[in-house]
Amino acid sequence: MDPDPDRPPAVPEAIAFVASGAKSAQEARTELVDRYGNVPPDEAEVIVALGGDGFMLESMHRYMALQTPIFGMNRGTIGFLMNTYEAEDLPHRLARGQHQILRPLRMTANSDGGNRLDAVAFNEVSMLRQERQAAKLRLFINDRERMEELICDGIIVSTAAGSTAYNLSAHGPIIPIGSPLLALTPISAFRPRRWRGALLPSSVKIRVEVNERWKRPVSAVADHNEARNVTDVEIREDPDSHVELVFDADHNLEERILTEQFAFG
């Protein structure tokens, strides 16, 4: 039976408050715990993360396996993934929030010496030159070669949620949240000079091989996990992992991404 649309949403009683090390975040956590109590994250109905976008991303990784909704409140700088900080009436605010499922990318990076790193990224996977010379990369989509050689400072594979971060700074496209797309964006492409990247279905497998890697070493980064001196990297959306974020109904993530497309400042 479908839920009664006229029934008010359930107000969470078990809330876990976690905070970055910033003074403002720690002070906010103390105030909220005094008001509403606190439970461990693995016993919570919702986790409230206090800090900036970096701490929110860290919390998404740390608590992903719990599958507990996360509500961020900004005690940092930009706070794109965060709601505004207000201590009043928080349980009802959580009950009225809109939920958004985000699926990460999974990166498998092979390095010289047989090392291998498997990691997930909610924002982007980046491949970056390690030294003064530009990287030379070979691109495959679903095992079909699409570009024999891209000479550049690196490339970014971005999710919709991450498309307004590093990807946007590299002049990549903003992707509406919920779109089944990934952005493949070059960083300072030298050859082919006019290539600006591609929008790809989120179902594809992307593989990048490093040409002349002894002379032009490259690192691969999935959010905050890095592999050095990589030989090849495979990137695809991870269908078995997700995180559930909660946003205030009047300022959800979809609206934020739409607003960003009309911002010029």
Salt bridges, closest charged atoms under 4 A:
GLU31 OE2 - ARG35 NE 3.85
GLU58 OE2 - ARG62 NH2 2.72
GLU88 OE2 - ARG35 NH2 2.96
ASP89 OD1 - HIS92 ND1 2.92
ASP89 OD2 - ARG96 NH2 3.90
ASP112 OD1 - ARG213 NE 3.01
ASP118 OD2 - ARG116 NE 3.59
ASP143 OD1 - LYS205 NZ 2.90
ASP143 OD1 - ARG207 NH1 3.20
GLU145 OE1 - ARG138 NE 2.58
ASP153 OD1 - ARG129 NE 3.21
GLU209 OE1 - ARG138 NH1 3.40
GLU209 OE2 - ARG207 NH2 3.23
GLU212 OE2 - LYS136 NZ 3.13
GLU212 OE1 - ARG216 NE 2.99
ASP223 OD2 - HIS61 NE2 2.71
GLU226 OE2 - ARG228 NH1 3.24
GLU234 OE2 - ARG236 NE 3.71
ASP238 OD2 - ARG106 NE 2.99
GLU244 OE2 - HIS99 ND1 2.45
ASP248 OD2 - ARG93 NH2 2.87
